[in-house]
């Protein structure tokens, strides 16, 4: 099948005017999702083409070109015909001036904002990453098009290089966008890790990240930016991962003990709490209290002899399952459309 992914390279509301490097956005959750999704389709022998409003500003252009994945400038008044067309943070101007033929899926990353009415109406399916996102979006726009498919990561890219059975965990990687919405939660965590003699690295960007760089100067290793397509190598170098959203999924897929914290503290992810925290994409936004139990979670990690992270990630967010669910959505839509057409 032919898959087209249309995504804006500029004026991206997800990054609130920040997080830029060399006139393009840094690669955080959205771009990591795109990268793994493209390879998920490619690994299942489907063709994928990227369309964007500014090729040079799209941060995945160069890496995709080295992998023979085409990235095109979306032309004015062009026609895009594909079996599946993804629409990701697209401005109405692009939607209005192009003819899109195929099963159209709108991707909702920021569930808090109401997107354009045109995007909702044009799409055959509006894909939310969590049940909480669907509930919120349904309150903003009345439609029966909303569906939930939990986002996923590439199990091949994040495959552990060695079996993880350690008696002692010494290094921690904290990574996230650290802006006015999330990131402050990490301050007491970093303080505990430093006091406990952990080798602590933080990676990200934003006002809170800059604050940490100054406050903990000489005590932590700040990594200002690593492209999302290299993040698996950085994860592999650390014993414990602390993150939110896709960062949690990536840490689990790499079979690392993973603690979720973003807006509030979720704690060590395991089989007993993964579905609960998946509701808020591992950000803790659905929690009413903010008790930071980092010391107890580190004790649990050290006491556990075998890591179950990889098993959990394969069960809940393997990219191949995501791809199969997308195809099922398309088949369901075709059947529904045929029933209406020939009624």
For each residue, the residues with C-beta under 8 A, 3 or more apart:
1: 46 47 82 83 84 327
2: 46 47 49 81 82 83 84
3: 41 46 47 48 49 82 83 84 85 86
4: 48 49 50 51 80 82 84 85 86 102
5: 34 37 38 48 49 50 51 85 86 88
6: 50 51 52 74 80 85 86 87 88 90 94 100
7: 34 50 51 52 58 86 88 89 90
8: 11 12 52 53 88 89 90 91 94
9: 12 24 25 52 53 54 55 57 58 59
10: 53 54 57
11: 8 91
12: 8 9 15 25 30 89
13: 16 89 110 113
14: 30 89 109 110
15: 12 18 19 20 25 28 177
16: 13 179
17:
18: 15 179 205 206
19: 15 25 26 28 177 205 206
20: 15 23 24 25 26
21: 24 25 26 59 225
22:
23: 20 56 57
24: 9 20 21 56 57 58 59
25: 9 12 15 19 20 21 28 31 57 59
26: 19 20 21 59 205 225
27: 31 32 35 59 60 227 228 229
28: 15 19 25 31 32 177 228
29: 32 33 109 177 245 246 247
30: 12 14 33 34 88 89 109
31: 25 27 28 34 35 59 60 228
32: 27 28 29 35 36 153 228 229 231 246 250
33: 29 30 36 37 109 151 246
34: 5 7 30 31 37 38 50 60 88
35: 27 31 32 38 39 60 63 154 228 229
36: 32 33 39 40 152 153 154 157 319
37: 5 33 34 40 41 86 152 319 322 323
38: 5 34 35 41 42 48 50 64 69
39: 35 36 42 43 154 156 157 319
40: 36 37 43 44 152 154 319 320 322 323
41: 3 37 38 44 46 48 323
42: 38 39 45 46 48 69
43: 39 40 156 319 320
44: 40 41 320 323
45: 42
46: 1 2 3 41 42
47: 1 2 3
48: 3 4 5 38 41 42 69
49: 2 3 4 5 69 70 71 72 82
50: 4 5 6 7 34 38 58 60 64 69 70 71 72
51: 4 5 6 7 71 72 73 74 80
52: 6 7 8 9 55 57 58 61 71 72 73 74
53: 8 9 10 73 74 91 94
54: 9 10 57 58 73
55: 9 52 58 61 71 72 73
56: 23 24 61
57: 9 10 23 24 25 52 54
58: 7 9 24 50 52 54 55 61 71
59: 9 21 24 25 26 27 31 227
60: 27 31 34 35 50 63 64 71 229
61: 52 55 56 58 64 65 71
62: 65 66
63: 35 60 66 67 227 229
64: 38 50 60 61 67 69 70 71
65: 61 62 68 69 71
66: 62 63
67: 63 64
68: 65
69: 38 42 48 49 50 64 65
70: 49 50 64
71: 49 50 51 52 55 58 60 61 64 65
72: 49 50 51 52 55
73: 51 52 53 54 55
74: 6 51 52 53 78 80 94 98
75: 78 98
76: 97 98
77: 97 98 99
78: 74 75 98 99
79: 98 99 100 101
80: 4 6 51 74 85 98 99 100 101 102
81: 2 101 102
82: 1 2 3 4 49 85 101 102
83: 1 2 3 102 103 330
84: 1 2 3 4 102 103 105 326 330
85: 3 4 5 6 80 82 100 102 103 104 105
86: 3 4 5 6 7 37 105 107
87: 6 90 95 100 104 105 106 107 119 122 123
88: 5 6 7 8 30 34 106 107 109
89: 7 8 12 13 14 30 107 109
90: 6 7 8 87 94 95 119
91: 8 11 53 94 95 116
92: 95 96 116 118 119
93: 96 97
94: 6 8 53 74 90 91 97 98
95: 87 90 91 92 98 100 116 118 119 122
96: 92 93 118
97: 76 77 93 94
98: 74 75 76 77 78 79 80 94 95
99: 77 78 79 80
100: 6 79 80 85 87 95 104 122
101: 79 80 81 82
102: 4 80 81 82 83 84 85
103: 83 84 85 124 125 329 330 333 334
104: 85 87 100 122 123 124 125
105: 84 85 86 87 123 124 125 126 127 326 329
106: 87 88 115 119 120 122 123 125 126 127
107: 86 87 88 89 127
108: 111 115 126 127 128 129 133 137
109: 14 29 30 33 88 89 129
110: 13 14 113
111: 108 128 129 130 132 133 134 136 137
112: 136
113: 13 110
114: 137 140 141
115: 106 108 119 120 141
116: 91 92 95 119 120
117: 120 121 141
118: 92 95 96 121 122
119: 87 90 92 95 106 115 116 122 123
120: 106 115 116 117 123 126 141 143 145
121: 117 118
122: 87 95 100 104 106 118 119
123: 87 104 105 106 119 120 126 145
124: 103 104 105 145 333
125: 103 104 105 106 145 147 329 333
126: 105 106 108 120 123 137 143 145 146 147
127: 105 106 107 108 147 148 149
128: 108 111 131 133 134 137 146 147 148 149
129: 108 109 111 133 148 149 150 151 281
130: 111 133 134 148 150 278 279 280 281
131: 128 134 135 148 279
132: 111 135 136 279 280 281 285 286
133: 108 111 128 129 130 136 137 148 281
134: 111 128 130 131 137 138 146 147 148
135: 131 132 138 139
136: 111 112 132 133 139 140
137: 108 111 114 126 128 133 134 140 141 146
138: 134 135 141 142 143 146
139: 135 136
140: 114 136 137
141: 114 115 117 120 137 138
142: 138
143: 120 126 138 146
144:
145: 120 123 124 125 126
146: 126 128 134 137 138 143
147: 125 126 127 128 134 329
148: 127 128 129 130 131 133 134
149: 127 128 129 322 325 326 329
150: 129 130 278 316 317 322
151: 33 129 246 249 281 317 322
152: 36 37 40 249 317 318 319 321 322
153: 32 36 157 158 246 249 250 253 313 317 318 319
154: 35 36 39 40 157 158 253 319
155: 158 159 253 313 314 318 319 320
156: 39 43 159
157: 36 39 153 154 232
158: 153 154 155 232 235 250 253 254 313
159: 155 156 253 254
160: 163 164 236 254 255 310
161: 236
162:
163: 160
164: 160 255 256 307
165: 305 306 307
166: 169 239
167:
168: 302
169: 166 172 198 239 240 257 298 301 302
170: 198 199 239
171: 198 199 200 201 237 238 239 240
172: 169 193 198 199 200 201 238 239 240 241 242
173: 201 202 203 234 235 237 238 240 241 242 243
174: 186 189 190 200 201 202 203 204 242 243
175: 202 203 204 223 231 234 241 242 243 247
176: 182 183 186 204 243 244 245 247 262
177: 15 19 28 29 182 183 204 205 206
178: 182 183 184 186 204 205 206 207 208 209 212
179: 16 18 182 183 206 207 208
180: 206 207 208
181: 263
182: 176 177 178 179 185 244 262 263 283
183: 176 177 178 179 186 204 206 208 209
184: 178 187 208
185: 182 188 189 261 262 263 264 265 284 290 292
186: 174 176 178 183 189 190 202 208 212 242 261
187: 184 190 191 212 215
188: 185 191 192 292 294
189: 174 185 186 192 193 242 261 265 292 294
190: 174 186 187 193 194 200 202 212 216 220
191: 187 188 194 195
192: 188 189 195 196 294 295 298
193: 172 189 190 196 198 200 294
194: 190 191 197 198 200 216 219 220
195: 191 192
196: 192 193 298
197: 194
198: 169 170 171 172 193 194 240
199: 170 171 172 221
200: 171 172 174 190 193 194 219 220 221
201: 171 172 173 174 220 221 222 223 238
202: 173 174 175 186 190 209 212 213 220 221 222 223
203: 173 174 175 222 223 224 225 226 234
204: 174 175 176 177 178 183 209 225
205: 18 19 26 177 178 209 224 225
206: 18 19 177 178 179 180 183 209 210
207: 178 179 180 210 211
208: 178 179 180 183 184 186 211 212
209: 178 183 202 204 205 206 212 213 222 224
210: 206 207 213 214
211: 207 208 214 215
212: 178 186 187 190 202 208 209 215 216 220 222
213: 202 209 210 216 217 222
214: 210 211 217
215: 187 211 212
216: 190 194 212 213 219 220
217: 213 214
218:
219: 194 200 216
220: 190 194 200 201 202 212 216
221: 199 200 201 202
222: 201 202 203 209 212 213
223: 175 201 202 203 226 234
224: 203 205 209
225: 21 26 203 204 205
226: 203 223 230 231 234
227: 27 59 63 230 231
228: 27 28 31 32 35 231
229: 27 32 35 60 63
230: 226 227 233 234
231: 32 175 226 227 228 234 235 250
232: 157 158 235 236 250 254
233: 230 236 237
234: 173 175 203 223 226 230 231 237 238
235: 158 173 231 232 238 241 250 251 254 256
236: 160 161 232 233 254
237: 171 173 233 234
238: 171 172 173 201 234 235 241 256
239: 166 169 170 171 172 256 257
240: 169 171 172 173 198 256 257 258 259 298 301
241: 172 173 175 235 238 247 248 250 251 254 256 257 258 259
242: 172 173 174 175 186 189 258 259 260 261
243: 173 174 175 176 246 247 248 250 251 258 259 260 261 262 282
244: 176 182 247 248 260 261 262 263 266 281 282 283 284
245: 29 176 248 249 262 281 282 283
246: 29 32 33 151 153 243 249 250
247: 29 175 176 241 243 244 250 251 282
248: 241 243 244 245 251 252 258 260 269 282
249: 151 152 153 245 246 252 253 282 313 317
250: 32 153 158 231 232 235 241 243 246 247 253 254
251: 235 241 243 247 248 254 256 258 309
252: 248 249 255 256 258 269 309 310 312 313
253: 153 154 155 158 159 249 250 309 310 313 314 317
254: 158 159 160 232 235 236 241 250 251 309 310
255: 160 164 252 307 309 310
256: 164 235 238 239 240 241 251 252 307 309
257: 169 239 240 241 268 301 304 307 309
258: 240 241 242 243 248 251 252 268 269 309
259: 240 241 242 243 266 267 268 269 294 297
260: 242 243 244 248 266 267 269 277 282 283 284
261: 185 186 189 242 243 244 264 265 266 267 284 292
262: 176 182 185 243 244 245 266 282 283 284 285
263: 181 182 185 244 283 284 285
264: 185 261 283 284 285 287 289 290
265: 185 189 261 284 287 290 291 292 293 294
266: 244 259 260 261 262 269 273 277 282 283 284 287
267: 259 260 261 273 293 297
268: 257 258 259 297 300 301
269: 248 252 258 259 260 266 273 274 277 282 309 312
270: 273 274 308 312
271: 274 308 312
272:
273: 266 267 269 270 276 277
274: 269 270 271 277 278 312 316
275: 278 279 316
276: 273 279
277: 260 266 269 273 274 280 282 284
278: 130 150 274 275 281 282 316
279: 130 131 132 275 276 286
280: 130 132 277 283 284 285 286 287
281: 129 130 132 133 151 244 245 278
282: 243 244 245 247 248 249 260 262 266 269 277 278
283: 182 244 245 260 262 263 264 266 280
284: 185 244 260 261 262 263 264 265 266 277 280 287 290
285: 132 262 263 264 280
286: 132 279 280
287: 264 265 266 280 284 290
288:
289: 264
290: 185 264 265 284 287
291: 265
292: 185 188 189 261 265
293: 265 267 296 297
294: 188 189 192 193 259 265 297 298
295: 192 298 299
296: 293 299 300
297: 259 267 268 293 294 300 301
298: 169 192 196 240 294 295 301 302
299: 295 296 302 303
300: 268 296 297 303 304
301: 169 240 257 268 297 298 304
302: 168 169 298 299
303: 299 300
304: 257 300 301 307
305: 165
306: 165
307: 164 165 255 256 257 304 310
308: 270 271 311 312
309: 251 252 253 254 255 256 257 258 269 312 313
310: 160 252 253 254 255 307 313 314
311: 308 314 315
312: 252 269 270 271 274 308 309 315 316
313: 153 155 158 249 252 253 309 310 316 317 318
314: 155 253 310 311 318
315: 311 312 318
316: 150 274 275 278 312 313
317: 150 151 152 153 249 253 313 321 322
318: 152 153 155 313 314 315 321 322
319: 36 37 39 40 43 152 153 154 155 322 323
320: 40 43 44 155 323 324
321: 152 317 318 324 325
322: 37 40 149 150 151 152 317 318 319 325 326
323: 37 40 41 44 319 320 326 327
324: 320 321 327 328
325: 149 321 322 328 329
326: 84 105 149 322 323 329 330
327: 1 323 324 330 331
328: 324 325 331 332
329: 103 105 125 147 149 325 326 332 333
330: 83 84 103 326 327 333 334
331: 327 328 334 335
332: 328 329 335 336
333: 103 124 125 329 330 336 337
334: 103 330 331 337 338
335: 331 332 338 339
336: 332 333 339 340
337: 333 334 340 341
338: 334 335 341 342
339: 335 336 342 343
340: 336 337 343
341: 337 338
342: 338 339
343: 339 340
